[in-house]
Amino acid sequence: MAKEYENRIRDSGMPPEAYWESLFDVPLILEKLGIGSFHDVAELGCGYGTFSIPVAQSIAGTLYTFDVDPAMLARTRERGLGLRIVCEECDVVACGFGVRVDAVLLFNILHCEQPVELLRHAAQAADTVVVIHWRYGATPRGPDLTIRPRPEQIVAWGHEAGLQAGNVIDFPPWHYGLIFTA
Ligand SMILES: C[S@@+](CC[C@H](N)C(=O)[O-])C[C@H]1O[C@@H](n2cnc3c(N)ncnc32)[C@H](O)[C@@H]1O
């Protein structure tokens, strides 16, 4: 059971690492999103580094990542030794995160209480904001359906934050993605 931290995004505790990582085709997702074409990237809520580590390996610049949970940061730092990766403890909803990058990644966190605020912080930091989330429906993990956004809801939040959405990208079996531009 994950420890609770002040301001942790609701329903953002993590199952065991190996199980979490069995739920994604990480190389396919990053390739379809074109992540390797960005220079500096920020990921908000690194978790175990499931995406942070391969992103840091695929970009020419630095991967900045932030989390409220010191155990998640420690694991990502451990896995990222020798890579250009900066891991900082930060509540990204309350405070933003204070770096300028080419793309911000919001992966599996937009079921938070203040999604538009989070998208605004991301839009202030980059011209591209990339989202993935759990499909709306039966999935082996993911936030409760009462708080889980559908893709069209995320698109509408993006508009409120001043962002334009591209098409929904399918990541079978459990996820979808959206690329927003300023
Ligand atoms: C569901 S996990 C997703 C992790 C990673 N993005 C992925 O997809 O593998 C959400 C992560 O966000 C972190 N988190 C929750 N609330 C946060 C906040 N307010 N600021 C920064 N990180 C937060 C949690 O500790 C957890 O590691």
The ligand as an SDF file (V2000), in Angstrom:
LIG
                    3D

 27 29  0  0  0  0  0  0  0  0999 V2000
   -0.1870    6.6220  -11.6670 C   0  0  0  0  0  0  0  0  0  0  0  0
    1.5000    7.0810  -11.3600 S   0  0  0  0  0  0  0  0  0  0  0  0
    2.1050    7.3610  -13.0210 C   0  0  0  0  0  0  0  0  0  0  0  0
    3.6130    7.3210  -13.0870 C   0  0  0  0  0  0  0  0  0  0  0  0
    4.2010    7.4810  -14.4760 C   0  0  0  0  0  0  0  0  0  0  0  0
    3.8110    8.7440  -15.0830 N   0  0  0  0  0  0  0  0  0  0  0  0
    3.7920    6.3250  -15.3460 C   0  0  0  0  0  0  0  0  0  0  0  0
    2.8620    6.4710  -16.1620 O   0  0  0  0  0  0  0  0  0  0  0  0
    4.3910    5.2350  -15.2090 O   0  0  0  0  0  0  0  0  0  0  0  0
    1.3490    8.7180  -10.7340 C   0  0  0  0  0  0  0  0  0  0  0  0
    2.6210    9.2680  -10.1030 C   0  0  0  0  0  0  0  0  0  0  0  0
    2.3900   10.6560   -9.8070 O   0  0  0  0  0  0  0  0  0  0  0  0
    2.9070   10.9430   -8.5250 C   0  0  0  0  0  0  0  0  0  0  0  0
    2.1830   12.0950   -7.9990 N   0  0  0  0  0  0  0  0  0  0  0  0
    0.9720   12.0970   -7.3930 C   0  0  0  0  0  0  0  0  0  0  0  0
    0.6210   13.3370   -7.0660 N   0  0  0  0  0  0  0  0  0  0  0  0
    1.6220   14.1520   -7.4640 C   0  0  0  0  0  0  0  0  0  0  0  0
    1.8440   15.5500   -7.3810 C   0  0  0  0  0  0  0  0  0  0  0  0
    0.9420   16.3690   -6.8420 N   0  0  0  0  0  0  0  0  0  0  0  0
    3.0080   16.0620   -7.8850 N   0  0  0  0  0  0  0  0  0  0  0  0
    3.9390   15.2310   -8.4380 C   0  0  0  0  0  0  0  0  0  0  0  0
    3.7880   13.8980   -8.5460 N   0  0  0  0  0  0  0  0  0  0  0  0
    2.6390   13.3660   -8.0670 C   0  0  0  0  0  0  0  0  0  0  0  0
    2.7080    9.6460   -7.7280 C   0  0  0  0  0  0  0  0  0  0  0  0
    3.5890    9.5910   -6.6110 O   0  0  0  0  0  0  0  0  0  0  0  0
    3.0030    8.5880   -8.7910 C   0  0  0  0  0  0  0  0  0  0  0  0
    4.3640    8.2540   -8.8170 O   0  0  0  0  0  0  0  0  0  0  0  0
  1  2  1  0
  2  3  1  0
  2 10  1  0
  3  4  1  0
  4  5  1  0
  5  6  1  0
  5  7  1  0
  7  8  2  0
  7  9  1  0
 10 11  1  0
 11 12  1  0
 11 26  1  0
 12 13  1  0
 13 14  1  0
 13 24  1  0
 14 15  1  0
 14 23  1  0
 15 16  2  0
 16 17  1  0
 17 18  1  0
 17 23  2  0
 18 19  1  0
 18 20  2  0
 20 21  1  0
 21 22  2  0
 22 23  1  0
 24 25  1  0
 24 26  1  0
 26 27  1  0
M  CHG  2   2   1   9  -1
M  END
$$$$
